[in-house]
């Protein structure tokens, strides 16, 4: 199964907000960068699409909630979302450190 076919299946069985996502009209391959790579041109293009998207915040919440580790979602790479999770986790621990 190709990334495009997988993306179509996900979109067909998805929350309503996903139907308004700009990535639905873009090449799905842009949103699945090679693991461990730096900022590739396709990754940059995906993030530019995200930044114009009316449902970017919903998408980021979804990615954080589901723990997606592969796709650029909500304008963030998987690595960026991991850093956000770590910062959030550290922030929750701070009050207990006193």
Buried (B, 14 or more C-beta within 10 A) or exposed (E): EEBEEEBEEEBEEEEEBBEEBBBBEBBBEBBBBEEEEEEEEBBEBBBEBBEEBEBBEBBBBBBBEEEBEEBBBBBBBBEBBEEBEEEEEEEEEEEEEE
